[in-house]
Each structure stands twice: as structure tokens, then as C-alpha cells.
Amino acid sequence: AVPDPSFDPFINPAKGARIRGAYLFSSPVFSNITDGNGGIRSLPLGALVGSKEWFGGLNLAVQKHNDRDNQGEFRIVRPDDIWQNTGIILTDDNNTNTYVAGLIGKKLPGTNLSLAASVSWAELEAMQGVDFLYSFNSQLVQYGRLEDYRLGLLQEGPGQPSFELLLLHNRVKMTHDLYRRFWSWEGDFINPQFSTRLERNLDQTNTWGLHAGITTPMAREGGRAGLILTVNRKSHPKIPNYEIMNIPRDPGTTWAFNFGAGLANEKGPSVMAVDFIFEPIWSHTWADAAEPTISRSGENIPAGGKTVENYFRFSNWLVRLGLSGQQNNFGFQLGLQGRLINYRLKQTDFIAATRRTQKESWGEWTPSIGFNLDFPALQIRYSGMMTIGTGQPGVDFVEAAMTDAHSYGSNFIIAPAGLLTLQDALVLTHQFSFVIALQSLMH
């Protein structure tokens, strides 16, 4: 229920109609995960411009992605236990992502309507967290891109409810090249050699989304209420078989929804607000047989038939509380976010002729604090956040073993897996924002 003139145009480009004048901005972000589990450094630079009829914006960003210090570390021991190798570490531990986003829109004459479009594109060398999904590899190389297209509509008039509508299309295309290193004797047990095998995994998701929202003044002076409804349909042409879960699931579809409500109360320089959001998600994924396969029960699975079928059901909740105050040039902000994730997996393995159900849930808390200094032509802001309740997933590697490639008549090698582990971690994020009002400077 509280507008954010600097951030909102990059979510719904039509909200750029609220821009008055010309502004330059930068918002460096520094994020770290405790215990050497990686971090991100982002440096964006952008501009927003608005006139009586037209408005637009451009944002460029460079991001450095650092993986965890001990990423991919594991030990390979010869059977005679004479000598060992302990230094196999993923080398792709410092990657660069580049982003560009632009928007343009127009206020329709004689109406309170604004129409705008935006395009964003990213060249990616790493996504955070992917390294945790492949536990036993000597090297991981990521590369790909992200494309995002948005068309937004905003109806807003003085003292009247505002209504927004957004249509979006998003494409993510990533490649994960995994290099597995292992001992190879090739008949000579005395002089083993290292061998390397390349495994290429494709990670592709296409999203269509529709979002609607309304914000209206309340009868009580200074009060505002907001409602949102979002629906996303995701198609997954290619999904990697991550070692951490070892769930063949390629391809698949997902339906995801947001139902949210917000309340805000403004009294002079003070603002209080609260958000409630419910996120139900249904996901259906499966794996296809490349050739006719015989299941454990003796049933014939034809080529193209399902070998595994998975049904995921998420029921997530999100609650946010916020407080801000302003005294002359100085302001402060306090916030608290709680996120509860619940999901249930129902899986049928047609090759092994088995069924299983798995339920998981956890909660995450994010307290935040912020300060700002406002001058006629310059605003400086700091925001700090700490996320508690997260965990770094992994697989407990017990022993190395070769998997029978023809188990249950299948023609693929099942990825190595062990007991799932979860290490507690804190995510610390610092953001500095600088906004320069060019028109104020010119005057």
C-alpha cells in the first residue's frame, strides 16, 4: 500500500508515470553468506526521466559472484589408502554477471491512464546456490542468459483508487558444465591416472505472468489499503537432475499464484505498513524413457513413456511489517519479514515400481534497518538486512561407488547421492543508494 517511486517502475513500467523530472541513481549491494559460503557484489547505474506526456528509464549493472570457499571440495582415496588427493576445488569461484534494463511509457491524453513497456537482459556466468546442487564435481562452469519483457498499465488520479495491470514474459537459459575427476587404473593398479568426464546439464524455464493490483485511500485520514493477484505459468523444457535431490524431472510445468493484501497508515512524517501474502504453487514434472524399458515389475515402458512422475504442492506465507520516520533531513526505517515455506512431493517411480511422499517446511526471518539523508538535489540511503533460518544444502558423501547403468532396465546412470544435510547460515546484505535530482541541480 506504500509506493516506491525509485523501484516500482522496474517492476511495472507504467508506474514510471509518477516520475517528475530527471534523476540519476546508483545502488551498490554487498551480500555475504556466513562461514565462507559465498557472496555477491553489485554495482548498478541508472536514470529515470519523466515529463507531462512521456517517461522512461535505463539501468545498467555489473555483478561479481563469489562462490563458497570450499566449493566442491572432496577427497579421492586409493583402495590401498597409500596416498590421497585433497585439493580438488571448483575453480569457477569468481564470475561476472552483466545486466541492462530499459523502459519507456506514455500518459494517454485526456485520461488517467499510463501505458509502458520494458525490456531487460542479462548475460550470466553464475547463479547463486547452483554450486550446492552439484556436490561431487571437480569443476562447475555456468553460462547463459536471462530475458524479461513487460507491458504495464496504470490508472491513477488524485484522491482516487489506483489500478495496475502487468503482463510479462521471462526466459532463463543456463548451461551447467560439470567436470568429474576420478581415478582410472585401466588395468594398471600400480600407476593409476586421473580421468575427467564432462557432463552437460541444461536449465531452461519460460514464464508467462499476469499481475493485477489496486490501492485505495481509506476513510481514515492517512490510511491506504492494497490488494494484489498474480498468476504465473512456467514451462520447464530442461531441468537438471541435481545430485542433491536425485529426482529425474524433465520436462515439466508449474502454476504459481500470489494473493496479497496490505495496509498503511501515514501520520505526518511517520508511516506504518503491513503486508500479508499467500503463495500456492502446483508443479508437475516427469522424465521420459529414451527407449523401451522394462520396469522392476516386468511392465514394458515404451519410448517416450514416463519413467518418473513428480507432483509438488507449495503453500507459502509471507508477512512484512514496516515503520519509517522523517525529521528534517534525516529519516529511518525498520522492517521485519517472515516467510514460511511448506511443500509436499508425491513421486511415482515407474521403473522401480515404487511410490513415496515427502513433506518439508521451514521458516525464514529477515529484520532490516535503514537510514536516509535528504537534501534538495541529493538523497543518500543505507539499508541493511539479515536473513535468519536459511540453510546451505549438501549431500553427506559416505563412499564412492559405481552405479549400475542398467538397474531396473534403465539406460541412464543415476547421479551419486547420499544423505541430505543442512548447514545453518546467515545472509547479510548491505545496500547503499544515491539519487541525484538533475533538474534541481540545473536550477
TORRO-705284 format. One line per field, with one value per residue (C-alpha): x, y, z; residue number from 1; chain. Coordinates in Angstrom, 3 decimals, decimal comma. Layout:
BEGIN
u	X  ...
v	Y  ...
w	Z  ...
num	NUM  ...
chaine	A  ...
This chain:
BEGIN
u	0,000  3,078  4,509  8,244  8,935  12,524  11,835  8,259  8,988  11,305  8,534  5,639  6,990  3,690  4,458  7,142  4,299  4,876  8,329  8,650  11,921  15,228  17,223  20,488  20,832  23,164  22,506  25,550  24,705  27,057  25,739  27,558  26,654  28,409  31,130  32,669  29,626  29,905  28,569  27,540  28,760  26,502  27,086  24,136  23,921  20,689  18,482  14,759  13,131  9,515  7,644  3,983  3,463  6,459  8,649  11,443  14,429  17,652  19,636  22,999  24,636  27,756  27,748  30,578  29,535  31,834  31,208  31,814  35,419  35,325  33,046  33,149  35,943  36,124  38,738  39,509  41,340  43,024  41,830  45,235  44,956  48,603  48,246  45,339  44,316  42,624  42,942  40,205  38,313  35,924  37,853  34,840  34,650  34,617  32,171  30,727  27,082  26,021  22,525  20,730  17,121  15,150  11,574  9,520  5,933  3,319  0,469  -2,622  -4,112  -7,444  -7,332  -5,706  -4,140  -0,439  0,919  4,547  6,855  10,204  12,916  15,709  18,519  21,333  24,446  25,103  28,191  26,752  23,545  23,738  23,177  23,685  27,041  25,289  23,146  26,136  28,083  30,759  32,407  35,896  34,723  31,455  31,105  27,854  26,840  23,628  21,246  18,011  15,417  12,425  9,657  6,895  3,844  2,192  -0,921  -1,628  -4,771  -4,213  -5,882  -5,642  -7,568  -8,845  -8,034  -5,169  -5,304  -2,388  -2,116  1,062  1,771  5,238  7,277  10,555  13,104  16,016  18,520  21,506  24,103  25,918  29,132  30,275  33,745  34,032  37,545  38,199  40,974  41,410  43,593  42,975  44,486  47,465  46,720  50,211  50,091  46,568  45,726  43,252  40,371  37,914  34,367  32,263  28,555  26,414  23,116  20,638  18,436  15,619  12,411  9,878  7,378  4,189  2,759  -0,224  -0,396  -3,204  -3,229  -5,376  -4,554  -7,211  -7,410  -9,309  -11,948  -9,472  -7,177  -3,723  -4,868  -4,324  -5,177  -3,851  -4,697  -2,675  -3,316  -0,552  -0,554  2,494  2,660  6,129  7,204  10,448  11,797  15,007  15,583  18,944  18,994  20,668  22,673  21,276  17,774  18,406  14,907  14,698  12,216  12,433  10,256  7,524  5,064  4,331  1,411  2,209  -0,096  0,112  -2,823  -1,838  -3,225  -1,512  -2,428  -0,600  -1,163  0,615  0,666  2,800  6,397  5,672  4,453  3,455  2,607  1,935  1,717  0,144  0,804  -0,219  1,629  0,088  2,148  1,478  4,309  4,193  7,440  8,371  11,076  10,642  12,135  14,576  13,896  11,612  12,346  11,331  10,332  11,094  7,538  8,059  5,915  7,057  7,522  7,570  9,917  8,546  6,648  7,047  9,770  9,257  6,394  6,526  3,787  4,934  2,466  3,681  1,737  3,904  3,131  4,812  4,310  6,031  5,979  7,500  7,958  9,581  10,017  11,443  12,730  14,042  16,793  17,168  14,973  15,000  13,283  12,717  11,363  10,694  9,796  8,703  8,500  7,080  7,691  5,694  5,781  4,757  6,203  4,361  6,599  5,941  8,933  7,612  10,950  11,392  7,587  7,590  5,720  6,727  5,518  7,829  6,826  9,132  8,677  10,868  10,721  12,958  13,126  14,630  14,971  16,116  17,167  17,704  18,772  18,499  19,732  17,700  18,990  17,390  19,255  20,662  19,352  21,653  20,219  21,538  19,642  20,895  19,208  19,948  18,127  17,873  16,583  18,170  20,406  23,116  22,108  24,533  24,982  26,816  29,313  29,808  31,692  32,408  30,621  29,836  26,134  24,815  23,796  21,229  19,499  15,820  16,395  17,164  19,689  20,974  23,409  21,796  23,689  25,591  23,697  23,857  22,018  20,861  22,492  21,641  24,121  22,763  23,739  23,073  22,692  23,917  23,036  24,130  22,698  23,731  21,573  22,424  19,836  20,729  17,947  19,388  16,688  17,259  20,965  20,345  18,186
v	0,000  2,295  3,397  3,309  5,750  4,541  0,792  0,410  1,403  -1,589  -3,936  -2,382  0,085  2,014  3,253  5,389  7,856  9,009  10,334  14,107  15,461  13,698  11,597  9,699  6,877  4,138  1,422  -0,757  -4,021  -6,204  -9,590  -12,330  -15,764  -16,648  -19,295  -18,524  -19,688  -17,010  -13,579  -11,031  -7,525  -5,483  -2,016  -0,527  2,887  4,242  7,177  7,950  10,772  11,980  14,785  15,671  13,074  10,743  8,908  6,382  4,860  2,939  0,808  -0,920  -3,199  -5,302  -8,071  -10,147  -13,535  -15,337  -18,993  -20,615  -21,027  -24,837  -25,315  -28,802  -29,980  -33,726  -36,444  -39,342  -42,164  -45,134  -48,503  -49,228  -45,862  -45,071  -41,564  -39,259  -36,082  -33,390  -30,340  -30,706  -27,427  -25,836  -23,173  -21,166  -19,180  -15,591  -14,807  -11,692  -11,090  -8,089  -6,584  -3,942  -2,799  -0,080  1,210  3,726  4,858  7,474  9,104  8,826  12,304  13,083  10,087  8,942  6,002  5,337  2,617  1,461  -1,377  -2,568  -4,971  -6,393  -8,724  -10,375  -12,293  -14,715  -16,628  -17,818  -18,113  -18,167  -21,555  -23,713  -24,985  -26,522  -28,670  -30,484  -31,901  -34,138  -32,384  -31,087  -28,084  -26,341  -23,813  -21,893  -19,697  -18,448  -15,529  -14,116  -12,186  -10,316  -8,453  -6,449  -4,469  -2,402  -0,298  2,152  4,133  6,743  10,012  12,449  11,124  8,130  4,411  3,385  0,231  -1,565  -4,421  -6,158  -8,798  -10,347  -12,991  -14,275  -16,739  -18,305  -20,389  -21,721  -24,413  -26,217  -27,942  -30,417  -31,934  -35,120  -36,317  -39,899  -42,461  -44,673  -47,763  -49,175  -52,480  -50,940  -50,876  -49,612  -46,460  -45,005  -41,955  -39,128  -39,136  -36,323  -36,677  -33,738  -33,761  -31,007  -30,056  -27,603  -25,492  -23,752  -22,123  -19,992  -17,915  -16,107  -13,925  -11,692  -9,328  -7,052  -4,677  -1,966  0,657  2,859  5,553  4,569  6,570  7,225  10,095  8,861  5,275  3,197  -0,363  -2,514  -5,858  -7,932  -11,014  -12,674  -15,810  -17,353  -20,307  -21,788  -24,375  -26,270  -27,709  -28,819  -29,402  -30,672  -33,829  -32,214  -34,584  -33,088  -34,470  -37,022  -36,529  -37,058  -34,379  -33,292  -31,674  -30,087  -27,261  -25,050  -22,824  -20,230  -17,669  -14,678  -13,413  -10,392  -7,561  -4,542  -1,749  1,518  4,475  7,798  10,428  13,394  12,205  8,678  5,684  2,215  -0,649  -4,386  -6,975  -10,454  -12,705  -16,312  -18,262  -21,545  -23,382  -26,577  -28,195  -31,337  -32,768  -36,088  -37,996  -39,703  -43,026  -42,659  -46,248  -49,134  -50,058  -52,936  -51,975  -53,988  -55,369  -56,558  -53,879  -52,556  -48,768  -47,614  -44,970  -41,587  -43,076  -41,721  -43,274  -40,929  -38,554  -35,851  -33,648  -30,712  -28,648  -25,482  -23,439  -20,457  -17,459  -14,058  -11,338  -7,938  -5,156  -1,714  1,583  4,780  8,299  11,556  14,553  17,397  15,899  12,644  9,561  5,971  2,708  -0,518  -3,702  -7,365  -10,074  -13,620  -16,307  -19,795  -22,417  -25,659  -28,244  -31,808  -34,099  -37,131  -39,235  -42,335  -44,262  -46,437  -48,224  -49,191  -49,601  -47,510  -44,507  -42,081  -38,891  -36,275  -33,223  -30,341  -26,954  -24,211  -20,553  -17,590  -14,231  -11,034  -7,994  -4,805  -1,279  1,810  5,446  8,278  11,839  14,105  17,305  19,462  17,708  14,573  11,616  9,134  5,935  2,834  -0,436  -3,469  -6,874  -10,154  -13,338  -15,992  -19,535  -20,376  -23,382  -24,411  -27,806  -30,596  -34,349  -36,443  -38,409  -41,798  -43,791  -43,817  -46,477  -47,218  -47,290  -49,987  -48,198  -50,888  -51,024  -51,830  -51,824  -48,111  -46,726  -43,820  -43,531  -42,371  -39,462  -40,225  -39,186  -39,557  -38,336  -34,726  -32,267  -28,688  -26,239  -23,135  -19,870  -16,151  -13,954  -10,378  -7,710  -4,056  -1,613  1,993  4,244  7,603  9,645  12,935  15,235  16,761  19,398  20,693  20,951  22,851  25,393
w	0,000  0,033  -3,353  -4,052  -6,917  -7,457  -7,512  -8,801  -12,462  -12,852  -11,651  -13,573  -16,162  -16,198  -12,678  -14,262  -14,834  -11,238  -12,154  -12,195  -13,528  -14,224  -11,779  -11,745  -9,257  -8,118  -5,555  -4,762  -2,975  -0,910  0,196  2,115  3,424  6,675  7,056  3,666  1,689  -0,989  -1,717  -4,326  -5,214  -7,495  -8,929  -10,878  -12,513  -13,941  -14,820  -14,652  -16,601  -16,594  -18,360  -18,757  -21,502  -21,694  -19,195  -19,330  -17,632  -18,158  -15,723  -16,210  -13,658  -13,192  -10,616  -9,160  -7,870  -5,415  -4,660  -1,307  -0,192  -0,076  -3,056  -4,461  -2,182  -1,753  -1,278  -3,589  -1,847  -3,434  -2,188  -0,629  1,218  0,486  -0,828  -1,461  -3,203  -1,099  -3,321  -5,907  -5,649  -8,108  -9,989  -11,191  -7,955  -9,219  -12,008  -13,617  -14,497  -16,582  -16,699  -18,759  -18,380  -20,112  -20,019  -21,947  -21,474  -22,255  -20,357  -22,529  -23,207  -21,601  -19,254  -16,032  -17,884  -18,486  -20,761  -20,760  -21,799  -20,512  -21,625  -19,500  -20,451  -18,531  -19,522  -16,680  -15,613  -12,301  -10,313  -6,547  -4,960  -8,058  -6,760  -3,743  -6,015  -7,525  -4,601  -6,088  -9,023  -9,604  -11,642  -12,428  -15,260  -15,662  -18,570  -20,108  -20,238  -18,895  -20,910  -19,481  -21,361  -19,631  -20,653  -17,922  -17,470  -14,633  -13,861  -11,184  -10,319  -7,373  -4,359  -6,327  -6,200  -8,462  -10,553  -12,213  -14,698  -15,843  -18,491  -18,532  -20,318  -18,923  -20,314  -18,448  -20,418  -18,479  -19,130  -16,322  -17,421  -14,760  -14,793  -12,749  -11,854  -10,802  -10,654  -13,702  -13,435  -16,936  -15,919  -14,093  -10,363  -9,531  -11,693  -11,677  -13,747  -13,300  -15,767  -16,360  -17,656  -18,850  -18,081  -19,566  -17,920  -19,428  -17,158  -19,066  -17,837  -19,730  -17,749  -18,664  -15,905  -15,254  -12,273  -11,080  -8,143  -6,609  -3,979  -2,458  0,225  3,362  5,174  7,952  7,064  6,060  5,610  2,464  1,502  -1,310  -2,932  -5,428  -7,526  -9,541  -11,677  -13,369  -15,716  -16,036  -18,558  -17,954  -21,232  -19,483  -15,763  -14,476  -12,380  -9,385  -7,220  -4,047  -4,712  -7,463  -8,903  -12,678  -13,765  -17,361  -18,644  -16,500  -15,860  -12,850  -11,858  -9,191  -7,574  -5,221  -3,181  -1,104  0,989  2,518  4,923  5,565  7,849  7,403  10,132  9,321  8,777  10,091  8,066  9,291  6,938  6,902  4,076  4,006  1,001  0,336  -2,374  -3,578  -6,222  -8,167  -10,130  -12,271  -13,645  -15,189  -17,040  -20,411  -21,481  -24,366  -25,469  -24,456  -20,833  -18,589  -15,042  -11,923  -12,005  -15,599  -17,210  -20,591  -20,683  -24,328  -25,679  -24,643  -21,723  -18,209  -16,072  -13,102  -12,253  -9,562  -8,104  -5,938  -3,900  -2,147  0,412  1,344  3,546  3,656  6,291  6,313  8,898  8,261  10,077  8,832  10,172  8,880  10,828  8,683  6,513  8,463  8,199  9,422  8,516  10,463  8,930  9,648  7,152  7,954  5,274  5,834  3,132  3,039  0,293  -0,360  -3,019  -4,351  -6,596  -8,640  -9,993  -12,815  -13,308  -9,666  -9,273  -6,088  -4,678  -1,963  -0,275  1,216  3,282  4,161  5,842  7,293  8,241  7,415  9,207  7,804  10,082  8,344  9,222  7,103  7,265  4,771  4,378  2,085  0,514  -2,206  -5,012  -3,350  -1,371  0,385  1,806  3,555  4,078  5,971  6,097  7,874  6,866  9,600  9,264  5,936  5,385  2,951  1,494  0,769  0,448  3,016  0,932  2,577  -0,018  -3,724  -5,700  -9,306  -10,135  -12,411  -15,571  -16,329  -12,953  -13,477  -17,216  -17,446  -19,896  -17,819  -14,944  -11,734  -10,213  -6,974  -3,860  -0,102  2,947  2,664  5,066  6,000  7,494  9,249  7,588  7,866  4,795  5,373  2,802  2,691  0,174  -0,422  -2,591  -4,152  -6,063  -7,779  -8,970  -12,151  -12,572  -9,064  -9,762  -13,015  -11,196
num	1  2  3  4  5  6  7  8  9  10  11  12  13  14  15  16  17  18  19  20  21  22  23  24  25  26  27  28  29  30  31  32  33  34  35  36  37  38  39  40  41  42  43  44  45  46  47  48  49  50  51  52  53  54  55  56  57  58  59  60  61  62  63  64  65  66  67  68  69  70  71  72  73  74  75  76  77  78  79  80  81  82  83  84  85  86  87  88  89  90  91  92  93  94  95  96  97  98  99  100  101  102  103  104  105  106  107  108  109  110  111  112  113  114  115  116  117  118  119  120  121  122  123  124  125  126  127  128  129  130  131  132  133  134  135  136  137  138  139  140  141  142  143  144  145  146  147  148  149  150  151  152  153  154  155  156  157  158  159  160  161  162  163  164  165  166  167  168  169  170  171  172  173  174  175  176  177  178  179  180  181  182  183  184  185  186  187  188  189  190  191  192  193  194  195  196  197  198  199  200  201  202  203  204  205  206  207  208  209  210  211  212  213  214  215  216  217  218  219  220  221  222  223  224  225  226  227  228  229  230  231  232  233  234  235  236  237  238  239  240  241  242  243  244  245  246  247  248  249  250  251  252  253  254  255  256  257  258  259  260  261  262  263  264  265  266  267  268  269  270  271  272  273  274  275  276  277  278  279  280  281  282  283  284  285  286  287  288  289  290  291  292  293  294  295  296  297  298  299  300  301  302  303  304  305  306  307  308  309  310  311  312  313  314  315  316  317  318  319  320  321  322  323  324  325  326  327  328  329  330  331  332  333  334  335  336  337  338  339  340  341  342  343  344  345  346  347  348  349  350  351  352  353  354  355  356  357  358  359  360  361  362  363  364  365  366  367  368  369  370  371  372  373  374  375  376  377  378  379  380  381  382  383  384  385  386  387  388  389  390  391  392  393  394  395  396  397  398  399  400  401  402  403  404  405  406  407  408  409  410  411  412  413  414  415  416  417  418  419  420  421  422  423  424  425  426  427  428  429  430  431  432  433  434  435  436  437  438  439  440  441  442  443
chaine	A  A  A  A  A  A  A  A  A  A  A  A  A  A  A  A  A  A  A  A  A  A  A  A  A  A  A  A  A  A  A  A  A  A  A  A  A  A  A  A  A  A  A  A  A  A  A  A  A  A  A  A  A  A  A  A  A  A  A  A  A  A  A  A  A  A  A  A  A  A  A  A  A  A  A  A  A  A  A  A  A  A  A  A  A  A  A  A  A  A  A  A  A  A  A  A  A  A  A  A  A  A  A  A  A  A  A  A  A  A  A  A  A  A  A  A  A  A  A  A  A  A  A  A  A  A  A  A  A  A  A  A  A  A  A  A  A  A  A  A  A  A  A  A  A  A  A  A  A  A  A  A  A  A  A  A  A  A  A  A  A  A  A  A  A  A  A  A  A  A  A  A  A  A  A  A  A  A  A  A  A  A  A  A  A  A  A  A  A  A  A  A  A  A  A  A  A  A  A  A  A  A  A  A  A  A  A  A  A  A  A  A  A  A  A  A  A  A  A  A  A  A  A  A  A  A  A  A  A  A  A  A  A  A  A  A  A  A  A  A  A  A  A  A  A  A  A  A  A  A  A  A  A  A  A  A  A  A  A  A  A  A  A  A  A  A  A  A  A  A  A  A  A  A  A  A  A  A  A  A  A  A  A  A  A  A  A  A  A  A  A  A  A  A  A  A  A  A  A  A  A  A  A  A  A  A  A  A  A  A  A  A  A  A  A  A  A  A  A  A  A  A  A  A  A  A  A  A  A  A  A  A  A  A  A  A  A  A  A  A  A  A  A  A  A  A  A  A  A  A  A  A  A  A  A  A  A  A  A  A  A  A  A  A  A  A  A  A  A  A  A  A  A  A  A  A  A  A  A  A  A  A  A  A  A  A  A  A  A  A  A  A  A  A  A  A  A  A  A  A  A  A  A  A  A  A  A  A  A  A  A  A  A  A  A  A  A  A  A  A  A  A  A  A  A  A  A  A  A  A  A  A  A  A  A  A  A  A  A  A  A  A  A
